[in-house]
Structure formats: structure tokens, C-alpha cells
């Protein structure tokens, strides 16, 4: 297994752990290279709109990245394939 494959495996593992946190009612946060968790808050309509806009911007940035030009974003599964 190459280093890249191991890195992707670790990334998937981290994603699964973050999903476990959400099932327990917490969210994972990462800011300025510091991680933390907090209880999930109820979302308002403004929060949902802001989250949607932020995700759309993230998707556009990701699509522009030269390393991901061969990937396609699957909105149903919320992942790049």
C-alpha cells in the first residue's frame, strides 16, 4: 500500500469518527490548527443558508484545484468521486 493510499485510508477513518460524534450530538471543529468538539446546536434558516453557501464556495474552490480536476462532486453522497 502506497503512502497516498494510507493517507486516504486515514482520511476516511477520520470522517467516520466525525460522523460518530454527530450521532452522539456533537460536532467536530477545526480552526487555526486547533481541534475541538462541541454540542450540536439547532440550526436556524439563516444558518442553513450560510452553510449551503459555504459548501457551494468550498465545492467551487475544490473544483478549481488542479489536483482534483479529474474528480466529480457527488452531491447526494456529499463527496468527491
PDB file of N, CA, C and O in Angstrom, chain B, residues numbered from 101:
ATOM      1  N   UNK B 101       0.846  -1.175   0.000  1.00  0.00           N
ATOM      2  CA  UNK B 101       0.000   0.000   0.000  1.00  0.00           C
ATOM      3  C   UNK B 101       0.892   1.238   0.000  1.00  0.00           C
ATOM      4  O   UNK B 101       1.814   1.354   0.807  1.00  0.00           O
ATOM      5  N   UNK B 102       0.604   2.150  -0.908  1.00  0.00           N
ATOM      6  CA  UNK B 102       1.425   3.358  -1.010  1.00  0.00           C
ATOM      7  C   UNK B 102       1.094   4.335   0.122  1.00  0.00           C
ATOM      8  O   UNK B 102       0.094   4.185   0.824  1.00  0.00           O
ATOM      9  N   UNK B 103       1.951   5.324   0.276  1.00  0.00           N
ATOM     10  CA  UNK B 103       1.713   6.343   1.305  1.00  0.00           C
ATOM     11  C   UNK B 103       0.420   7.100   1.019  1.00  0.00           C
ATOM     12  O   UNK B 103      -0.314   7.444   1.946  1.00  0.00           O
ATOM     13  N   UNK B 104       0.137   7.358  -0.245  1.00  0.00           N
ATOM     14  CA  UNK B 104      -1.084   8.078  -0.614  1.00  0.00           C
ATOM     15  C   UNK B 104      -2.320   7.258  -0.240  1.00  0.00           C
ATOM     16  O   UNK B 104      -3.299   7.798   0.276  1.00  0.00           O
ATOM     17  N   UNK B 105      -2.266   5.961  -0.503  1.00  0.00           N
ATOM     18  CA  UNK B 105      -3.395   5.092  -0.151  1.00  0.00           C
ATOM     19  C   UNK B 105      -3.610   5.049   1.362  1.00  0.00           C
ATOM     20  O   UNK B 105      -4.745   5.047   1.837  1.00  0.00           O
ATOM     21  N   UNK B 106      -2.507   5.015   2.109  1.00  0.00           N
ATOM     22  CA  UNK B 106      -2.608   5.034   3.564  1.00  0.00           C
ATOM     23  C   UNK B 106      -3.210   6.358   4.043  1.00  0.00           C
ATOM     24  O   UNK B 106      -4.028   6.383   4.963  1.00  0.00           O
ATOM     25  N   UNK B 107      -2.794   7.454   3.404  1.00  0.00           N
ATOM     26  CA  UNK B 107      -3.318   8.774   3.774  1.00  0.00           C
ATOM     27  C   UNK B 107      -4.821   8.844   3.526  1.00  0.00           C
ATOM     28  O   UNK B 107      -5.561   9.362   4.362  1.00  0.00           O
ATOM     29  N   UNK B 108      -5.282   8.328   2.380  1.00  0.00           N
ATOM     30  CA  UNK B 108      -6.713   8.318   2.092  1.00  0.00           C
ATOM     31  C   UNK B 108      -7.468   7.439   3.089  1.00  0.00           C
ATOM     32  O   UNK B 108      -8.585   7.767   3.488  1.00  0.00           O
ATOM     33  N   UNK B 109      -6.862   6.336   3.484  1.00  0.00           N
ATOM     34  CA  UNK B 109      -7.490   5.445   4.459  1.00  0.00           C
ATOM     35  C   UNK B 109      -7.652   6.154   5.802  1.00  0.00           C
ATOM     36  O   UNK B 109      -8.690   6.035   6.452  1.00  0.00           O
ATOM     37  N   UNK B 110      -6.625   6.890   6.211  1.00  0.00           N
ATOM     38  CA  UNK B 110      -6.695   7.662   7.457  1.00  0.00           C
ATOM     39  C   UNK B 110      -7.764   8.738   7.346  1.00  0.00           C
ATOM     40  O   UNK B 110      -8.528   8.962   8.285  1.00  0.00           O
ATOM     41  N   UNK B 111      -7.818   9.407   6.191  1.00  0.00           N
ATOM     42  CA  UNK B 111      -8.820  10.449   5.981  1.00  0.00           C
ATOM     43  C   UNK B 111     -10.236   9.869   6.098  1.00  0.00           C
ATOM     44  O   UNK B 111     -11.103  10.485   6.719  1.00  0.00           O
ATOM     45  N   UNK B 112     -10.475   8.710   5.517  1.00  0.00           N
ATOM     46  CA  UNK B 112     -11.781   8.066   5.611  1.00  0.00           C
ATOM     47  C   UNK B 112     -12.100   7.690   7.054  1.00  0.00           C
ATOM     48  O   UNK B 112     -13.239   7.830   7.497  1.00  0.00           O
ATOM     49  N   UNK B 113     -11.100   7.214   7.783  1.00  0.00           N
ATOM     50  CA  UNK B 113     -11.286   6.854   9.180  1.00  0.00           C
ATOM     51  C   UNK B 113     -11.675   8.075  10.011  1.00  0.00           C
ATOM     52  O   UNK B 113     -12.561   8.000  10.862  1.00  0.00           O
ATOM     53  N   UNK B 114     -11.014   9.186   9.759  1.00  0.00           N
ATOM     54  CA  UNK B 114     -11.338  10.428  10.461  1.00  0.00           C
ATOM     55  C   UNK B 114     -12.782  10.838  10.157  1.00  0.00           C
ATOM     56  O   UNK B 114     -13.516  11.251  11.055  1.00  0.00           O
ATOM     57  N   UNK B 115     -13.179  10.722   8.905  1.00  0.00           N
ATOM     58  CA  UNK B 115     -14.548  11.063   8.518  1.00  0.00           C
ATOM     59  C   UNK B 115     -15.569  10.201   9.251  1.00  0.00           C
ATOM     60  O   UNK B 115     -16.607  10.698   9.689  1.00  0.00           O
ATOM     61  N   UNK B 116     -15.275   8.911   9.384  1.00  0.00           N
ATOM     62  CA  UNK B 116     -16.188   8.021  10.106  1.00  0.00           C
ATOM     63  C   UNK B 116     -16.281   8.413  11.578  1.00  0.00           C
ATOM     64  O   UNK B 116     -17.365   8.375  12.160  1.00  0.00           O
ATOM     65  N   UNK B 117     -15.162   8.786  12.180  1.00  0.00           N
ATOM     66  CA  UNK B 117     -15.165   9.195  13.589  1.00  0.00           C
ATOM     67  C   UNK B 117     -15.953  10.494  13.774  1.00  0.00           C
ATOM     68  O   UNK B 117     -16.673  10.648  14.760  1.00  0.00           O
ATOM     69  N   UNK B 118     -15.820  11.416  12.839  1.00  0.00           N
ATOM     70  CA  UNK B 118     -16.587  12.660  12.909  1.00  0.00           C
ATOM     71  C   UNK B 118     -18.075  12.362  12.805  1.00  0.00           C
ATOM     72  O   UNK B 118     -18.878  12.977  13.506  1.00  0.00           O
ATOM     73  N   UNK B 119     -18.452  11.427  11.941  1.00  0.00           N
ATOM     74  CA  UNK B 119     -19.855  11.026  11.830  1.00  0.00           C
ATOM     75  C   UNK B 119     -20.350  10.416  13.138  1.00  0.00           C
ATOM     76  O   UNK B 119     -21.494  10.640  13.532  1.00  0.00           O
ATOM     77  N   UNK B 120     -19.498   9.650  13.810  1.00  0.00           N
ATOM     78  CA  UNK B 120     -19.879   9.074  15.100  1.00  0.00           C
ATOM     79  C   UNK B 120     -20.148  10.174  16.115  1.00  0.00           C
ATOM     80  O   UNK B 120     -21.097  10.083  16.893  1.00  0.00           O
ATOM     81  N   UNK B 121     -19.317  11.215  16.113  1.00  0.00           N
ATOM     82  CA  UNK B 121     -19.534  12.347  17.013  1.00  0.00           C
ATOM     83  C   UNK B 121     -20.900  12.975  16.760  1.00  0.00           C
ATOM     84  O   UNK B 121     -21.633  13.281  17.701  1.00  0.00           O
ATOM     85  N   UNK B 122     -21.240  13.166  15.483  1.00  0.00           N
ATOM     86  CA  UNK B 122     -22.518  13.786  15.138  1.00  0.00           C
ATOM     87  C   UNK B 122     -23.685  12.927  15.623  1.00  0.00           C
ATOM     88  O   UNK B 122     -24.694  13.460  16.085  1.00  0.00           O
ATOM     89  N   UNK B 123     -23.555  11.614  15.523  1.00  0.00           N
ATOM     90  CA  UNK B 123     -24.615  10.715  16.015  1.00  0.00           C
ATOM     91  C   UNK B 123     -24.781  10.843  17.527  1.00  0.00           C
ATOM     92  O   UNK B 123     -25.872  10.625  18.053  1.00  0.00           O
ATOM     93  N   UNK B 124     -23.707  11.194  18.222  1.00  0.00           N
ATOM     94  CA  UNK B 124     -23.759  11.372  19.669  1.00  0.00           C
ATOM     95  C   UNK B 124     -24.218  12.776  20.064  1.00  0.00           C
ATOM     96  O   UNK B 124     -24.386  13.065  21.249  1.00  0.00           O
ATOM     97  N   UNK B 125     -24.420  13.652  19.069  1.00  0.00           N
ATOM     98  CA  UNK B 125     -24.898  15.008  19.354  1.00  0.00           C
ATOM     99  C   UNK B 125     -23.805  16.040  19.489  1.00  0.00           C
ATOM    100  O   UNK B 125     -24.002  17.082  20.113  1.00  0.00           O
ATOM    101  N   UNK B 126     -22.635  15.754  18.898  1.00  0.00           N
ATOM    102  CA  UNK B 126     -21.511  16.695  18.947  1.00  0.00           C
ATOM    103  C   UNK B 126     -21.047  17.010  17.533  1.00  0.00           C
ATOM    104  O   UNK B 126     -21.357  16.287  16.587  1.00  0.00           O
ATOM    105  N   UNK B 127     -20.305  18.091  17.406  1.00  0.00           N
ATOM    106  CA  UNK B 127     -19.701  18.404  16.122  1.00  0.00           C
ATOM    107  C   UNK B 127     -18.207  18.636  16.304  1.00  0.00           C
ATOM    108  O   UNK B 127     -17.762  19.134  17.338  1.00  0.00           O
ATOM    109  N   UNK B 128     -17.454  18.270  15.296  1.00  0.00           N
ATOM    110  CA  UNK B 128     -16.007  18.445  15.289  1.00  0.00           C
ATOM    111  C   UNK B 128     -15.707  19.810  14.684  1.00  0.00           C
ATOM    112  O   UNK B 128     -16.266  20.182  13.652  1.00  0.00           O
ATOM    113  N   UNK B 129     -14.818  20.551  15.338  1.00  0.00           N
ATOM    114  CA  UNK B 129     -14.437  21.876  14.835  1.00  0.00           C
ATOM    115  C   UNK B 129     -12.921  21.932  14.674  1.00  0.00           C
ATOM    116  O   UNK B 129     -12.172  21.349  15.458  1.00  0.00           O
ATOM    117  N   UNK B 130     -12.490  22.649  13.637  1.00  0.00           N
ATOM    118  CA  UNK B 130     -11.058  22.812  13.354  1.00  0.00           C
ATOM    119  C   UNK B 130     -10.850  24.265  12.965  1.00  0.00           C
ATOM    120  O   UNK B 130     -11.380  24.722  11.952  1.00  0.00           O
ATOM    121  N   UNK B 131     -10.074  24.997  13.772  1.00  0.00           N
ATOM    122  CA  UNK B 131      -9.821  26.407  13.493  1.00  0.00           C
ATOM    123  C   UNK B 131      -8.407  26.744  13.927  1.00  0.00           C
ATOM    124  O   UNK B 131      -8.008  26.455  15.055  1.00  0.00           O
ATOM    125  N   UNK B 132      -7.658  27.354  13.032  1.00  0.00           N
ATOM    126  CA  UNK B 132      -6.264  27.740  13.325  1.00  0.00           C
ATOM    127  C   UNK B 132      -5.439  26.578  13.874  1.00  0.00           C
ATOM    128  O   UNK B 132      -4.691  26.721  14.841  1.00  0.00           O
ATOM    129  N   UNK B 133      -5.599  25.418  13.221  1.00  0.00           N
ATOM    130  CA  UNK B 133      -4.842  24.214  13.564  1.00  0.00           C
ATOM    131  C   UNK B 133      -5.120  23.710  14.974  1.00  0.00           C
ATOM    132  O   UNK B 133      -4.295  23.009  15.560  1.00  0.00           O
ATOM    133  N   UNK B 134      -6.291  24.068  15.524  1.00  0.00           N
ATOM    134  CA  UNK B 134      -6.710  23.587  16.837  1.00  0.00           C
ATOM    135  C   UNK B 134      -8.048  22.883  16.658  1.00  0.00           C
ATOM    136  O   UNK B 134      -8.971  23.438  16.061  1.00  0.00           O
ATOM    137  N   UNK B 135      -8.153  21.668  17.173  1.00  0.00           N
ATOM    138  CA  UNK B 135      -9.407  20.935  17.039  1.00  0.00           C
ATOM    139  C   UNK B 135     -10.147  20.926  18.368  1.00  0.00           C
ATOM    140  O   UNK B 135      -9.547  21.011  19.440  1.00  0.00           O
ATOM    141  N   UNK B 136     -11.464  20.819  18.266  1.00  0.00           N
ATOM    142  CA  UNK B 136     -12.299  20.718  19.457  1.00  0.00           C
ATOM    143  C   UNK B 136     -13.642  20.124  19.054  1.00  0.00           C
ATOM    144  O   UNK B 136     -13.942  19.987  17.867  1.00  0.00           O
ATOM    145  N   UNK B 137     -14.438  19.776  20.042  1.00  0.00           N
ATOM    146  CA  UNK B 137     -15.799  19.327  19.773  1.00  0.00           C
ATOM    147  C   UNK B 137     -16.741  20.167  20.624  1.00  0.00           C
ATOM    148  O   UNK B 137     -16.355  20.694  21.667  1.00  0.00           O
ATOM    149  N   UNK B 138     -17.974  20.283  20.166  1.00  0.00           N
ATOM    150  CA  UNK B 138     -18.991  20.975  20.951  1.00  0.00           C
ATOM    151  C   UNK B 138     -20.335  20.320  20.654  1.00  0.00           C
ATOM    152  O   UNK B 138     -20.497  19.620  19.654  1.00  0.00           O
ATOM    153  N   UNK B 139     -21.283  20.561  21.536  1.00  0.00           N
ATOM    154  CA  UNK B 139     -22.619  20.039  21.309  1.00  0.00           C
ATOM    155  C   UNK B 139     -23.206  20.671  20.064  1.00  0.00           C
ATOM    156  O   UNK B 139     -22.991  21.850  19.784  1.00  0.00           O
ATOM    157  N   UNK B 140     -23.957  19.859  19.316  1.00  0.00           N
ATOM    158  CA  UNK B 140     -24.626  20.384  18.133  1.00  0.00           C
ATOM    159  C   UNK B 140     -25.668  21.412  18.556  1.00  0.00           C
ATOM    160  O   UNK B 140     -26.351  21.238  19.565  1.00  0.00           O
ATOM    161  N   UNK B 141     -25.783  22.472  17.784  1.00  0.00           N
ATOM    162  CA  UNK B 141     -26.790  23.491  18.045  1.00  0.00           C
ATOM    163  C   UNK B 141     -27.911  23.350  17.033  1.00  0.00           C
ATOM    164  O   UNK B 141     -27.685  22.897  15.911  1.00  0.00           O
ATOM    165  N   UNK B 142     -29.110  23.733  17.418  1.00  0.00           N
ATOM    166  CA  UNK B 142     -30.226  23.711  16.483  1.00  0.00           C
ATOM    167  C   UNK B 142     -29.977  24.768  15.419  1.00  0.00           C
ATOM    168  O   UNK B 142     -29.586  25.894  15.726  1.00  0.00           O
ATOM    169  N   UNK B 143     -30.208  24.393  14.160  1.00  0.00           N
ATOM    170  CA  UNK B 143     -29.962  25.311  13.063  1.00  0.00           C
ATOM    171  C   UNK B 143     -31.185  26.160  12.779  1.00  0.00           C
ATOM    172  O   UNK B 143     -32.320  25.686  12.836  1.00  0.00           O
ATOM    173  N   UNK B 144     -30.935  27.419  12.474  1.00  0.00           N
ATOM    174  CA  UNK B 144     -31.997  28.297  12.008  1.00  0.00           C
ATOM    175  C   UNK B 144     -31.943  28.325  10.483  1.00  0.00           C
ATOM    176  O   UNK B 144     -31.003  27.792   9.893  1.00  0.00           O
ATOM    177  N   UNK B 145     -32.915  28.924   9.849  1.00  0.00           N
ATOM    178  CA  UNK B 145     -32.914  29.022   8.385  1.00  0.00           C
ATOM    179  C   UNK B 145     -31.689  29.786   7.896  1.00  0.00           C
ATOM    180  O   UNK B 145     -31.103  29.424   6.876  1.00  0.00           O
ATOM    181  N   UNK B 146     -31.290  30.855   8.622  1.00  0.00           N
ATOM    182  CA  UNK B 146     -30.108  31.630   8.223  1.00  0.00           C
ATOM    183  C   UNK B 146     -28.853  30.767   8.285  1.00  0.00           C
ATOM    184  O   UNK B 146     -27.985  30.870   7.418  1.00  0.00           O
ATOM    185  N   UNK B 147     -28.753  29.911   9.313  1.00  0.00           N
ATOM    186  CA  UNK B 147     -27.613  29.015   9.435  1.00  0.00           C
ATOM    187  C   UNK B 147     -27.553  28.058   8.250  1.00  0.00           C
ATOM    188  O   UNK B 147     -26.484  27.815   7.690  1.00  0.00           O
ATOM    189  N   UNK B 148     -28.726  27.510   7.869  1.00  0.00           N
ATOM    190  CA  UNK B 148     -28.772  26.562   6.761  1.00  0.00           C
ATOM    191  C   UNK B 148     -28.361  27.232   5.453  1.00  0.00           C
ATOM    192  O   UNK B 148     -27.642  26.642   4.647  1.00  0.00           O
ATOM    193  N   UNK B 149     -28.822  28.466   5.244  1.00  0.00           N
ATOM    194  CA  UNK B 149     -28.467  29.199   4.024  1.00  0.00           C
ATOM    195  C   UNK B 149     -26.969  29.480   4.007  1.00  0.00           C
ATOM    196  O   UNK B 149     -26.313  29.293   2.982  1.00  0.00           O
ATOM    197  N   UNK B 150     -26.429  29.925   5.128  1.00  0.00           N
ATOM    198  CA  UNK B 150     -24.991  30.215   5.211  1.00  0.00           C
ATOM    199  C   UNK B 150     -24.177  28.945   4.999  1.00  0.00           C
ATOM    200  O   UNK B 150     -23.145  28.971   4.330  1.00  0.00           O
ATOM    201  N   UNK B 151     -24.640  27.831   5.570  1.00  0.00           N
ATOM    202  CA  UNK B 151     -23.928  26.561   5.401  1.00  0.00           C
ATOM    203  C   UNK B 151     -23.955  26.124   3.947  1.00  0.00           C
ATOM    204  O   UNK B 151     -22.946  25.661   3.415  1.00  0.00           O
ATOM    205  N   UNK B 152     -25.110  26.271   3.299  1.00  0.00           N
ATOM    206  CA  UNK B 152     -25.228  25.907   1.890  1.00  0.00           C
ATOM    207  C   UNK B 152     -24.288  26.765   1.036  1.00  0.00           C
ATOM    208  O   UNK B 152     -23.593  26.246   0.163  1.00  0.00           O
ATOM    209  N   UNK B 153     -24.268  28.071   1.288  1.00  0.00           N
ATOM    210  CA  UNK B 153     -23.388  28.973   0.538  1.00  0.00           C
ATOM    211  C   UNK B 153     -21.922  28.632   0.765  1.00  0.00           C
ATOM    212  O   UNK B 153     -21.124  28.648  -0.173  1.00  0.00           O
ATOM    213  N   UNK B 154     -21.567  28.325   2.009  1.00  0.00           N
ATOM    214  CA  UNK B 154     -20.177  27.974   2.325  1.00  0.00           C
ATOM    215  C   UNK B 154     -19.780  26.679   1.627  1.00  0.00           C
ATOM    216  O   UNK B 154     -18.669  26.566   1.108  1.00  0.00           O
ATOM    217  N   UNK B 155     -20.692  25.693   1.612  1.00  0.00           N
ATOM    218  CA  UNK B 155     -20.397  24.425   0.945  1.00  0.00           C
ATOM    219  C   UNK B 155     -20.246  24.632  -0.558  1.00  0.00           C
ATOM    220  O   UNK B 155     -19.368  24.039  -1.184  1.00  0.00           O
ATOM    221  N   UNK B 156     -21.101  25.473  -1.136  1.00  0.00           N
ATOM    222  CA  UNK B 156     -21.021  25.755  -2.571  1.00  0.00           C
ATOM    223  C   UNK B 156     -19.679  26.408  -2.905  1.00  0.00           C
ATOM    224  O   UNK B 156     -19.047  26.060  -3.903  1.00  0.00           O
ATOM    225  N   UNK B 157     -19.248  27.347  -2.078  1.00  0.00           N
ATOM    226  CA  UNK B 157     -17.958  28.013  -2.303  1.00  0.00           C
ATOM    227  C   UNK B 157     -16.810  27.016  -2.156  1.00  0.00           C
ATOM    228  O   UNK B 157     -15.859  27.030  -2.938  1.00  0.00           O
ATOM    229  N   UNK B 158     -16.910  26.153  -1.148  1.00  0.00           N
ATOM    230  CA  UNK B 158     -15.888  25.120  -0.947  1.00  0.00           C
ATOM    231  C   UNK B 158     -15.821  24.194  -2.164  1.00  0.00           C
ATOM    232  O   UNK B 158     -14.736  23.819  -2.610  1.00  0.00           O
ATOM    233  N   UNK B 159     -16.980  23.835  -2.690  1.00  0.00           N
ATOM    234  CA  UNK B 159     -17.021  22.953  -3.856  1.00  0.00           C
ATOM    235  C   UNK B 159     -16.363  23.617  -5.061  1.00  0.00           C
ATOM    236  O   UNK B 159     -15.620  22.971  -5.800  1.00  0.00           O
ATOM    237  N   UNK B 160     -16.636  24.905  -5.261  1.00  0.00           N
ATOM    238  CA  UNK B 160     -16.032  25.632  -6.377  1.00  0.00           C
ATOM    239  C   UNK B 160     -14.519  25.706  -6.218  1.00  0.00           C
ATOM    240  O   UNK B 160     -13.782  25.505  -7.183  1.00  0.00           O
ATOM    241  N   UNK B 161     -14.053  25.993  -5.002  1.00  0.00           N
ATOM    242  CA  UNK B 161     -12.612  26.052  -4.750  1.00  0.00           C
ATOM    243  C   UNK B 161     -11.969  24.692  -5.017  1.00  0.00           C
ATOM    244  O   UNK B 161     -10.897  24.598  -5.614  1.00  0.00           O
ATOM    245  N   UNK B 162     -12.636  23.665  -4.568  1.00  0.00           N
ATOM    246  CA  UNK B 162     -12.113  22.311  -4.744  1.00  0.00           C
ATOM    247  C   UNK B 162     -12.057  21.951  -6.233  1.00  0.00           C
ATOM    248  O   UNK B 162     -11.109  21.310  -6.685  1.00  0.00           O
ATOM    249  N   UNK B 163     -13.060  22.361  -6.976  1.00  0.00           N
ATOM    250  CA  UNK B 163     -13.098  22.055  -8.404  1.00  0.00           C
ATOM    251  C   UNK B 163     -11.981  22.792  -9.155  1.00  0.00           C
ATOM    252  O   UNK B 163     -11.463  22.292 -10.153  1.00  0.00           O
ATOM    253  N   UNK B 164     -11.619  23.976  -8.669  1.00  0.00           N
ATOM    254  CA  UNK B 164     -10.547  24.747  -9.319  1.00  0.00           C
ATOM    255  C   UNK B 164      -9.156  24.197  -9.009  1.00  0.00           C
ATOM    256  O   UNK B 164      -8.198  24.465  -9.735  1.00  0.00           O
ATOM    257  N   UNK B 165      -9.055  23.442  -7.948  1.00  0.00           N
ATOM    258  CA  UNK B 165      -7.776  22.886  -7.553  1.00  0.00           C
ATOM    259  C   UNK B 165      -7.271  21.951  -8.654  1.00  0.00           C
ATOM    260  O   UNK B 165      -7.967  21.017  -9.052  1.00  0.00           O
ATOM    261  N   UNK B 166      -6.091  22.202  -9.126  1.00  0.00           N
ATOM    262  CA  UNK B 166      -5.567  21.431 -10.257  1.00  0.00           C
ATOM    263  C   UNK B 166      -5.431  19.948  -9.940  1.00  0.00           C
ATOM    264  O   UNK B 166      -5.438  19.123 -10.853  1.00  0.00           O
ATOM    265  N   UNK B 167      -5.308  19.595  -8.669  1.00  0.00           N
ATOM    266  CA  UNK B 167      -5.152  18.188  -8.314  1.00  0.00           C
ATOM    267  C   UNK B 167      -6.479  17.439  -8.367  1.00  0.00           C
ATOM    268  O   UNK B 167      -6.487  16.208  -8.369  1.00  0.00           O
ATOM    269  N   UNK B 168      -7.599  18.154  -8.410  1.00  0.00           N
ATOM    270  CA  UNK B 168      -8.895  17.475  -8.362  1.00  0.00           C
ATOM    271  C   UNK B 168      -9.687  17.651  -9.642  1.00  0.00           C
ATOM    272  O   UNK B 168     -10.883  17.359  -9.671  1.00  0.00           O
ATOM    273  N   UNK B 169      -9.044  18.123 -10.707  1.00  0.00           N
ATOM    274  CA  UNK B 169      -9.774  18.336 -11.949  1.00  0.00           C
ATOM    275  C   UNK B 169     -10.377  17.053 -12.509  1.00  0.00           C
ATOM    276  O   UNK B 169     -11.325  17.112 -13.293  1.00  0.00           O
ATOM    277  N   UNK B 170      -9.852  15.911 -12.126  1.00  0.00           N
ATOM    278  CA  UNK B 170     -10.390  14.649 -12.627  1.00  0.00           C
ATOM    279  C   UNK B 170     -11.486  14.092 -11.721  1.00  0.00           C
ATOM    280  O   UNK B 170     -12.044  13.033 -12.011  1.00  0.00           O
ATOM    281  N   UNK B 171     -11.803  14.791 -10.626  1.00  0.00           N
ATOM    282  CA  UNK B 171     -12.837  14.335  -9.711  1.00  0.00           C
ATOM    283  C   UNK B 171     -14.167  15.029  -9.992  1.00  0.00           C
ATOM    284  O   UNK B 171     -14.200  16.140 -10.522  1.00  0.00           O
ATOM    285  N   UNK B 172     -15.249  14.368  -9.635  1.00  0.00           N
ATOM    286  CA  UNK B 172     -16.591  14.917  -9.793  1.00  0.00           C
ATOM    287  C   UNK B 172     -17.250  14.898  -8.430  1.00  0.00           C
ATOM    288  O   UNK B 172     -17.149  13.904  -7.712  1.00  0.00           O
ATOM    289  N   UNK B 173     -17.934  15.992  -8.053  1.00  0.00           N
ATOM    290  CA  UNK B 173     -18.580  16.069  -6.753  1.00  0.00           C
ATOM    291  C   UNK B 173     -19.946  15.402  -6.807  1.00  0.00           C
ATOM    292  O   UNK B 173     -20.784  15.769  -7.630  1.00  0.00           O
ATOM    293  N   UNK B 174     -20.173  14.436  -5.948  1.00  0.00           N
ATOM    294  CA  UNK B 174     -21.438  13.734  -5.836  1.00  0.00           C
ATOM    295  C   UNK B 174     -22.218  14.382  -4.699  1.00  0.00           C
ATOM    296  O   UNK B 174     -21.960  14.096  -3.530  1.00  0.00           O
ATOM    297  N   UNK B 175     -23.176  15.257  -5.034  1.00  0.00           N
ATOM    298  CA  UNK B 175     -23.911  15.986  -4.003  1.00  0.00           C
ATOM    299  C   UNK B 175     -24.780  15.073  -3.158  1.00  0.00           C
ATOM    300  O   UNK B 175     -25.022  15.367  -1.987  1.00  0.00           O
ATOM    301  N   UNK B 176     -25.255  13.974  -3.721  1.00  0.00           N
ATOM    302  CA  UNK B 176     -26.102  13.056  -2.968  1.00  0.00           C
ATOM    303  C   UNK B 176     -25.335  12.447  -1.788  1.00  0.00           C
ATOM    304  O   UNK B 176     -25.847  12.370  -0.671  1.00  0.00           O
ATOM    305  N   UNK B 177     -24.103  12.017  -2.060  1.00  0.00           N
ATOM    306  CA  UNK B 177     -23.284  11.401  -1.015  1.00  0.00           C
ATOM    307  C   UNK B 177     -22.345  12.402  -0.349  1.00  0.00           C
ATOM    308  O   UNK B 177     -21.625  12.056   0.588  1.00  0.00           O
ATOM    309  N   UNK B 178     -22.352  13.664  -0.840  1.00  0.00           N
ATOM    310  CA  UNK B 178     -21.538  14.731  -0.279  1.00  0.00           C
ATOM    311  C   UNK B 178     -20.055  14.363  -0.277  1.00  0.00           C
ATOM    312  O   UNK B 178     -19.366  14.496   0.734  1.00  0.00           O
ATOM    313  N   UNK B 179     -19.577  13.893  -1.450  1.00  0.00           N
ATOM    314  CA  UNK B 179     -18.162  13.518  -1.554  1.00  0.00           C
ATOM    315  C   UNK B 179     -17.681  13.667  -2.995  1.00  0.00           C
ATOM    316  O   UNK B 179     -18.472  13.721  -3.937  1.00  0.00           O
ATOM    317  N   UNK B 180     -16.369  13.730  -3.133  1.00  0.00           N
ATOM    318  CA  UNK B 180     -15.742  13.788  -4.457  1.00  0.00           C
ATOM    319  C   UNK B 180     -15.443  12.377  -4.912  1.00  0.00           C
ATOM    320  O   UNK B 180     -14.901  11.584  -4.142  1.00  0.00           O
ATOM    321  N   UNK B 181     -15.786  12.045  -6.148  1.00  0.00           N
ATOM    322  CA  UNK B 181     -15.532  10.702  -6.678  1.00  0.00           C
ATOM    323  C   UNK B 181     -14.835  10.788  -8.018  1.00  0.00           C
ATOM    324  O   UNK B 181     -14.535   9.760  -8.626  1.00  0.00           O
TER     325      UNK B 181
END
